[in-house]
Amino acid sequence: MFTLDFLQHYWWFLISLLGALLVFLLFVQGGQALLYALGRTERERTLIVNSLGRKWEFTFTTLVTFGGAFFASFPLFYSTSFGGACYVWFAILMVFVIQAVAYEFRHKPANVLGGKTFNVFMLVNGFAGPLLLGTALGTLYTGAPFTVDRLNMADMNGDNIISQWTTPWHGLEAVASPALLLGIAVALLSMLLGCHHLLHDTGDDTLRERTRKLAGRGALPFLLFFLAWLALLLTGEGYAADPDTGVIVAEPYRYLRSLARMPALSCTLISGIILVATGLLKGCRGSRAAIRFSGTGTVLTVLALLLLAGWNGTAYYPSVADLQSSLTIRNSSSSLFTLRVMSVVSLLIPIIFAYVFHAWRAISNRPLTSEEVEAEEHSY
């Protein structure tokens, strides 16, 4: 029943779902990026930080789970990208580490660095985190300069690394590709989601009005960057693997054709975009419900785009150095035994989601005010 092909598609779906949730949860980073644009006084900035601080661990945990799931289910991608594009992934790691440090030490007694230093840490994480993650995800479509040679495992001279990066930039070359468009779009989206979260989660009328205006101004730039990237994706080349031989070939309009072959995925993508647009409109009006529409739409849109990258025999990580080194879910997955064991463990996922949903509801049951933050023993 659970064939290797089924489990490969199943685990790509789970990874895509984690990636979609991660992009949504970047609203924490987006809110941090707007810390000084929205918070004009220290009291307002403290309210913003505490509103986001109740959710930042969700983002961090999802990022770690996303990387761990990739390592376990598609280890060749993990070794190729995380090992080859090491400068980018190390930068992502560092900006998330300083975020954790900022939240834990910002208001600690005897803080020798001062609160402003940790505010800067949050700003760096807020701008760089979504930009780097979005650009890294963009390389799933634009490709990266690497080669894969499994015969290296038999090398007796110690040079037995399967994957090799062919440039000295180790991932930084992505900024000169269309992947950067997606990075900018994700960064702008995270700021909009941050605004929508603050509209829902804070009770300061002055802050909410300022947030509403900024959400209105930020909608158009995001739409321009995202739609430009989507147009390039759907009208450009993709890379497909022959189901019998595994040979990778370039195919014009690959992603557009894949959408036509998978109508359910097309409906998911269109529904997600409509929900995001609805959320943007509600955010312009200052509605507390904006985050429900834009958040749900973000998850559906990113889920559809990530499934589009790996399903239907598409190479989800093309190699621009050697086309036949491109990775597909078929040639980069773990063994059948490993995927079966992991699939049994994955049955716990609904329980985890139920706990996260309960915890989310418990900490978001009413808008947060500055008076409440000042009365709390633990304040970020």
Backbone torsions as a table, in degrees:
resi	resn	phi	psi	omega
1	MET	NA	-54.1	-179.1
2	PHE	-89.5	82.6	179.2
3	THR	-75.4	166.8	179.5
4	LEU	-61.9	-40.9	-179.9
5	ASP	-62.0	-43.1	179.0
6	PHE	-62.8	-45.5	-177.2
7	LEU	-68.4	-33.6	176.0
8	GLN	-62.6	-43.3	178.2
9	HIS	-69.1	-37.6	179.3
10	TYR	-62.3	-45.5	-178.0
11	TRP	-74.3	-28.5	173.2
12	TRP	-66.7	-35.0	175.9
13	PHE	-63.4	-45.2	-179.2
14	LEU	-63.7	-41.2	178.3
15	ILE	-65.5	-40.1	178.2
16	SER	-63.3	-40.1	178.1
17	LEU	-64.2	-43.5	177.2
18	LEU	-62.6	-41.7	178.0
19	GLY	-62.8	-39.4	178.9
20	ALA	-65.8	-42.8	177.8
21	LEU	-65.0	-37.1	179.0
22	LEU	-62.8	-44.6	179.5
23	VAL	-62.5	-40.9	176.4
24	PHE	-61.5	-45.1	-175.9
25	LEU	-70.5	-7.5	174.7
26	LEU	-69.2	0.5	173.6
27	PHE	-59.4	-25.7	176.3
28	VAL	-62.5	-47.2	178.3
29	GLN	-63.9	-41.4	179.5
30	GLY	-61.3	-40.5	177.0
31	GLY	-65.6	-38.1	178.0
32	GLN	-64.4	-39.5	-179.9
33	ALA	-60.8	-26.6	-178.0
34	LEU	-100.2	17.2	-174.0
35	LEU	-55.3	-45.2	-178.1
36	TYR	-90.3	-22.9	176.9
37	ALA	-70.5	-32.1	-179.0
38	LEU	-99.4	-40.1	-177.6
39	GLY	-91.7	107.4	-178.1
40	ARG	-89.0	-19.9	178.2
41	THR	-123.1	163.2	179.1
42	GLU	-63.3	-32.4	178.6
43	ARG	-65.4	-42.6	178.7
44	GLU	-68.4	-39.9	178.9
45	ARG	-65.0	-37.9	177.3
46	THR	-65.2	-37.8	176.2
47	LEU	-63.1	-44.4	178.8
48	ILE	-61.6	-47.4	-178.0
49	VAL	-61.8	-40.4	-179.1
50	ASN	-72.8	-31.9	174.8
51	SER	-65.0	-45.1	178.8
52	LEU	-74.8	-31.8	-176.2
53	GLY	-63.9	-23.8	178.3
54	ARG	-75.8	-7.5	-176.5
55	LYS	-123.8	-9.0	-169.9
56	TRP	-62.9	-30.3	-178.6
57	GLU	-69.8	-26.7	174.8
58	PHE	-60.7	-43.9	-179.2
59	THR	-65.0	-47.3	-177.2
60	PHE	-62.5	-44.2	-179.9
61	THR	-64.5	-40.3	179.5
62	THR	-65.2	-39.0	177.3
63	LEU	-60.9	-46.1	179.9
64	VAL	-64.7	-41.8	179.0
65	THR	-64.6	-39.6	177.7
66	PHE	-59.2	-48.2	178.4
67	GLY	-65.3	-40.5	179.5
68	GLY	-65.6	-40.2	179.0
69	ALA	-65.3	-38.6	177.1
70	PHE	-63.6	-42.5	-179.1
71	PHE	-61.7	-42.7	-175.1
72	ALA	-76.7	-37.4	-173.2
73	SER	-95.5	-33.9	179.9
74	PHE	-132.0	71.1	-172.9
75	PRO	-63.5	-27.1	-179.6
76	LEU	-68.2	-35.3	174.4
77	PHE	-66.2	-42.5	-178.8
78	TYR	-58.7	-47.4	-178.5
79	SER	-70.2	-34.0	-178.7
80	THR	-72.7	-52.1	-175.4
81	SER	-80.0	-50.6	-176.9
82	PHE	-68.5	-30.4	177.3
83	GLY	-85.3	-38.8	-177.6
84	GLY	-80.1	-50.4	179.6
85	ALA	-87.5	48.0	-170.1
86	CYS	-66.6	-30.6	-179.6
87	TYR	-63.8	-41.4	-179.1
88	VAL	-68.2	-48.4	-177.3
89	TRP	-68.0	-32.9	175.6
90	PHE	-67.1	-39.3	177.1
91	ALA	-63.2	-41.8	177.0
92	ILE	-60.5	-45.2	178.8
93	LEU	-58.6	-45.8	-176.6
94	MET	-64.8	-41.9	-177.8
95	VAL	-69.3	-26.3	176.0
96	PHE	-81.6	-29.1	175.4
97	VAL	-66.3	-44.3	-179.5
98	ILE	-68.6	-24.6	174.1
99	GLN	-65.2	-46.9	179.3
100	ALA	-60.4	-42.2	178.4
101	VAL	-62.1	-41.9	-178.5
102	ALA	-61.6	-45.8	-178.8
103	TYR	-67.6	-35.6	-176.1
104	GLU	-77.4	-28.3	-171.9
105	PHE	-116.7	-1.9	-174.3
106	ARG	-56.4	-43.5	-177.0
107	HIS	-117.0	24.3	177.5
108	LYS	-73.8	145.5	176.2
109	PRO	-60.4	148.6	179.1
110	ALA	58.6	38.1	177.2
111	ASN	-76.3	101.1	-172.2
112	VAL	-71.9	-23.4	-178.9
113	LEU	-82.5	-21.6	-179.4
114	GLY	87.0	150.7	-177.5
115	GLY	-62.0	-32.9	-178.1
116	LYS	-64.5	-33.1	177.9
117	THR	-61.0	-43.8	-179.6
118	PHE	-74.2	-25.6	171.1
119	ASN	-63.4	-39.6	177.4
120	VAL	-64.0	-40.7	176.1
121	PHE	-56.3	-43.1	179.8
122	MET	-66.0	-38.6	177.8
123	LEU	-63.3	-44.5	179.4
124	VAL	-60.6	-47.1	177.9
125	ASN	-62.9	-38.8	-177.6
126	GLY	-65.0	-39.4	179.7
127	PHE	-84.6	-48.6	-171.5
128	ALA	-76.7	-36.2	-176.9
129	GLY	-57.0	-59.7	179.4
130	PRO	-63.1	-36.9	-179.7
131	LEU	-63.1	-46.1	-179.2
132	LEU	-68.3	-44.2	179.9
133	LEU	-64.5	-42.8	178.9
134	GLY	-63.1	-40.3	178.6
135	THR	-67.7	-40.0	177.5
136	ALA	-62.3	-41.9	176.8
137	LEU	-65.6	-32.8	178.9
138	GLY	-62.7	-28.1	179.3
139	THR	-70.3	-13.0	173.9
140	LEU	-65.3	-19.0	-179.7
141	TYR	-108.6	-38.0	-178.0
142	THR	-85.1	-22.7	179.6
143	GLY	92.5	176.3	-178.4
144	ALA	-148.5	158.2	-177.1
145	PRO	-86.1	88.5	179.2
146	PHE	-142.4	162.3	173.4
147	THR	-128.0	151.5	178.1
148	VAL	-127.3	125.0	178.6
149	ASP	-138.6	102.4	-177.6
150	ARG	-68.1	-19.7	178.9
151	LEU	-67.6	-16.5	177.6
152	ASN	-62.5	-21.4	178.9
153	MET	-62.8	-23.3	-179.2
154	ALA	-92.5	1.9	-178.9
155	ASP	-69.4	121.9	-177.1
156	MET	-88.9	-0.9	-178.1
157	ASN	-96.1	6.9	176.9
158	GLY	95.6	-11.1	179.5
159	ASP	-91.2	66.7	-172.8
160	ASN	-109.5	34.6	177.7
161	ILE	-86.4	125.1	-176.4
162	ILE	-67.7	-47.3	-175.0
163	SER	-102.4	138.1	178.4
164	GLN	-129.0	134.6	174.0
165	TRP	-87.9	136.7	-171.5
166	THR	-99.5	2.3	176.2
167	THR	-126.7	157.4	178.4
168	PRO	-80.1	0.4	-175.7
169	TRP	-85.9	-21.0	174.4
170	HIS	48.8	54.2	174.8
171	GLY	106.1	-24.9	-177.5
172	LEU	-69.8	-18.0	178.7
173	GLU	-66.7	-11.3	179.4
174	ALA	-63.9	-24.1	-179.4
175	VAL	-68.6	-14.6	177.8
176	ALA	-100.0	17.1	-179.3
177	SER	-124.4	169.1	177.1
178	PRO	-60.3	-12.7	176.8
179	ALA	-59.1	-28.3	179.2
180	LEU	-64.1	-32.7	177.0
181	LEU	-58.5	-43.8	178.5
182	LEU	-67.2	-37.3	177.5
183	GLY	-59.7	-44.6	178.7
184	ILE	-66.1	-40.9	179.5
185	ALA	-62.3	-42.0	179.0
186	VAL	-65.5	-40.1	178.7
187	ALA	-63.1	-44.1	178.5
188	LEU	-66.5	-39.4	177.9
189	LEU	-62.6	-41.2	-179.7
190	SER	-61.7	-36.5	177.8
191	MET	-67.9	-40.8	177.3
192	LEU	-64.1	-43.7	177.3
193	LEU	-63.9	-36.2	175.5
194	GLY	-61.5	-42.3	176.3
195	CYS	-61.6	-45.1	-178.6
196	HIS	-64.5	-37.9	177.0
197	HIS	-63.3	-44.4	-178.8
198	LEU	-67.4	-34.0	174.8
199	LEU	-60.7	-36.2	-178.8
200	HIS	-82.7	-34.2	-165.4
201	ASP	-101.2	-9.9	-178.0
202	THR	-115.4	152.7	-177.5
203	GLY	-113.4	13.1	178.9
204	ASP	-87.8	113.2	-174.6
205	ASP	-63.1	-38.7	179.4
206	THR	-64.8	-44.3	178.9
207	LEU	-65.6	-40.0	-179.2
208	ARG	-66.1	-37.6	178.7
209	GLU	-66.8	-40.9	176.8
210	ARG	-63.8	-39.8	178.7
211	THR	-65.0	-41.3	179.0
212	ARG	-59.5	-44.4	-179.2
213	LYS	-64.9	-41.4	-179.4
214	LEU	-68.4	-36.8	177.2
215	ALA	-62.5	-37.3	178.1
216	GLY	-67.1	-39.9	-179.0
217	ARG	-73.1	-26.4	-175.7
218	GLY	-87.5	-11.8	-175.1
219	ALA	-65.7	-46.0	-175.9
220	LEU	-64.9	-47.1	177.5
221	PRO	-57.5	-40.8	177.8
222	PHE	-61.2	-47.8	-178.9
223	LEU	-60.0	-39.8	-179.8
224	LEU	-62.9	-47.1	-178.7
225	PHE	-68.8	-43.3	-177.5
226	PHE	-66.8	-46.4	-178.2
227	LEU	-67.5	-33.4	175.9
228	ALA	-64.1	-43.8	178.2
229	TRP	-65.1	-43.1	-179.1
230	LEU	-63.9	-38.9	178.3
231	ALA	-64.2	-42.2	177.3
232	LEU	-63.2	-39.2	-179.4
233	LEU	-64.3	-48.5	-173.0
234	LEU	-76.4	-22.4	-179.5
235	THR	-101.7	-4.1	-177.7
236	GLY	-97.3	-172.5	179.4
237	GLU	-81.6	150.7	169.2
238	GLY	-128.7	179.9	-176.1
239	TYR	-130.0	127.2	-175.3
240	ALA	-120.5	149.4	178.2
241	ALA	-104.1	132.7	176.1
242	ASP	-64.4	126.6	-175.6
243	PRO	-64.3	-22.8	-178.4
244	ASP	-93.4	-43.7	-174.8
245	THR	-101.4	-21.4	-176.7
246	GLY	79.5	4.1	179.7
247	VAL	-69.0	133.5	-179.5
248	ILE	-90.7	130.6	178.2
249	VAL	-131.1	148.7	174.9
250	ALA	-78.0	140.5	-177.9
251	GLU	-137.9	120.4	177.6
252	PRO	-61.8	145.0	177.7
253	TYR	54.4	34.0	-175.7
254	ARG	-57.6	-48.0	-175.2
255	TYR	-71.5	-35.4	176.8
256	LEU	-65.5	-41.7	178.3
257	ARG	-66.8	-36.4	177.6
258	SER	-63.9	-39.5	176.4
259	LEU	-62.2	-38.6	179.0
260	ALA	-66.7	-31.6	-179.6
261	ARG	-82.1	-16.4	-179.3
262	MET	-125.3	78.9	-175.4
263	PRO	-59.7	-32.6	178.4
264	ALA	-62.7	-38.4	178.4
265	LEU	-68.3	-38.7	177.1
266	SER	-61.4	-43.6	179.4
267	CYS	-64.5	-38.2	178.4
268	THR	-63.6	-45.1	-179.8
269	LEU	-63.4	-47.4	-179.0
270	ILE	-64.3	-42.1	178.8
271	SER	-62.3	-41.6	179.4
272	GLY	-62.5	-44.6	179.8
273	ILE	-63.4	-41.0	178.5
274	ILE	-63.4	-42.1	179.5
275	LEU	-65.9	-39.8	177.1
276	VAL	-62.3	-44.9	178.9
277	ALA	-61.2	-39.8	177.6
278	THR	-63.6	-42.0	177.8
279	GLY	-62.6	-38.5	178.1
280	LEU	-63.2	-41.6	178.3
281	LEU	-64.7	-43.1	179.3
282	LYS	-67.1	-34.3	176.8
283	GLY	-64.6	-37.8	176.9
284	CYS	-61.7	-28.6	-178.9
285	ARG	-92.5	-1.9	178.3
286	GLY	79.6	20.6	-178.0
287	SER	-73.8	138.3	176.1
288	ARG	-69.1	-18.9	-178.4
289	ALA	-82.9	-2.4	-175.6
290	ALA	-57.4	-42.0	-176.2
291	ILE	-65.4	-29.3	179.6
292	ARG	-67.1	-40.4	179.9
293	PHE	-76.7	-50.4	-177.8
294	SER	-67.3	-35.5	178.8
295	GLY	-67.3	-48.6	178.1
296	THR	-62.8	-41.9	179.0
297	GLY	-63.2	-38.7	178.2
298	THR	-62.2	-46.0	-179.9
299	VAL	-61.2	-45.8	-179.0
300	LEU	-65.7	-42.3	-178.5
301	THR	-65.5	-49.0	-178.6
302	VAL	-67.1	-38.5	176.7
303	LEU	-58.2	-48.0	-179.9
304	ALA	-62.3	-42.2	-177.8
305	LEU	-67.5	-38.4	178.9
306	LEU	-71.7	-38.1	175.0
307	LEU	-63.9	-36.9	177.7
308	LEU	-61.5	-32.7	-178.0
309	ALA	-70.3	-31.5	-171.9
310	GLY	-114.0	-25.5	-178.8
311	TRP	-82.5	171.9	176.7
312	ASN	63.8	29.0	175.8
313	GLY	73.5	15.1	-179.1
314	THR	-81.1	141.6	174.5
315	ALA	-74.3	113.4	-175.4
316	TYR	-82.0	-11.3	177.0
317	TYR	-141.7	80.9	-176.6
318	PRO	-68.1	147.6	175.0
319	SER	-101.9	123.9	177.5
320	VAL	-86.7	-6.1	177.7
321	ALA	-94.0	-35.4	-179.7
322	ASP	-151.5	105.2	-172.3
323	LEU	-56.0	-35.7	-177.3
324	GLN	-75.6	-6.6	173.8
325	SER	-87.1	-4.7	-178.5
326	SER	-57.4	146.0	-175.8
327	LEU	-98.6	136.8	172.3
328	THR	-123.9	167.6	178.7
329	ILE	-66.8	-18.1	-178.9
330	ARG	-81.2	-40.1	-174.3
331	ASN	-97.0	2.5	-175.9
332	SER	-126.2	6.3	-173.7
333	SER	-86.1	168.7	172.7
334	SER	-72.6	177.2	-178.9
335	SER	-71.9	165.9	178.4
336	LEU	-58.9	-42.4	179.9
337	PHE	-61.2	-46.4	-179.1
338	THR	-61.7	-45.8	-178.7
339	LEU	-65.7	-34.5	177.6
340	ARG	-65.7	-46.6	179.2
341	VAL	-61.3	-44.8	179.4
342	MET	-63.5	-34.5	-179.6
343	SER	-66.8	-34.5	175.0
344	VAL	-64.5	-43.3	178.4
345	VAL	-64.1	-33.8	-177.5
346	SER	-65.6	-13.5	177.2
347	LEU	-64.5	-16.2	177.5
348	LEU	-79.9	-10.8	-175.5
349	ILE	-57.1	-44.4	178.1
350	PRO	-57.7	-35.3	178.3
351	ILE	-66.3	-42.1	179.5
352	ILE	-64.0	-44.5	178.4
353	PHE	-61.0	-39.3	179.4
354	ALA	-63.9	-40.2	178.6
355	TYR	-66.4	-43.8	179.6
356	VAL	-62.3	-42.4	179.1
357	PHE	-61.7	-42.7	178.9
358	HIS	-64.0	-45.4	-179.6
359	ALA	-63.5	-40.2	179.5
360	TRP	-61.5	-47.3	-179.6
361	ARG	-62.4	-37.0	-176.6
362	ALA	-66.7	-34.3	-177.0
363	ILE	-97.0	-0.6	179.7
364	SER	-125.7	26.6	-174.8
365	ASN	-77.0	-15.3	176.7
366	ARG	-154.7	155.3	179.7
367	PRO	-61.7	141.9	-179.6
368	LEU	-88.2	138.0	178.6
369	THR	-119.7	161.8	178.9
370	SER	-62.6	-36.3	179.7
371	GLU	-63.2	-39.3	178.9
372	GLU	-67.6	-40.0	178.6
373	VAL	-62.4	-43.3	-179.3
374	GLU	-67.2	-26.1	-178.9
375	ALA	-84.2	-17.4	-178.3
376	GLU	-75.6	145.7	176.9
377	GLU	-71.9	-39.1	179.4
378	HIS	-103.1	116.4	179.8
379	SER	-133.3	137.0	-180.0
380	TYR	-78.9	NA	NA
